[in-house]
């Protein structure tokens, strides 16, 4: 039926709009949260790198590399988000590092601080881990450069959790909206279906039929008008039937009078004696 298909289209349209707005909201929130958390992580990383660089000056100047290694290992153990720390001298030689195995030589050229830069931040992927490599010059680069690798996994996990929560909320809202829409649409379509069935009954000649819909909304008003129309049509039909019967009776009387008149006229015309 056409009104059912319209209801379906209306429902799909509403759910589609909600889904679109939900996806848009997720993208917006994810983008804003990513930028905000990324900015906070960078600030935190730069602050840590600055402190370690400052603390390492004495050990570098005195060439106490054992103490330098203990210093960076201590900072790495304190902060679980720190993936690695290593220090290069002004010629690119490794002073100290926190890697348990061999130092990955590729990291030397992964993040270069250009002249005039206070520090430089370079996103890296090591294995499956997303890392921000923060290169911070020690004494403006005169004693080398400290590299701090801080993991982005915590903020990515937080963003993922927020995204999943938003998705669950949107899905729940879609389900709830779908149920409400179906209930509302059903409350409208059932009375309309009754009206259509009643129209068919009346169209087939059953003028005694009444629509059994009792609501206080527009459908109820339409039902009342429909039943009133049926009553008026039935009353008009009754009057027409009575008028038709009256006309038929008059025709019968006129026919009887014509027959009676003809009978007596024939009697007069054919009488053997004169009639005055």
Beta strands, then each sheet from edge to edge (+ up, - down):
strand 1: 82-88
strand 2: 94-97
strand 3: 119-126
strand 4: 129-137
strand 5: 145-151
sheet 1: 2+ 1- 5+ 4- 3+
end
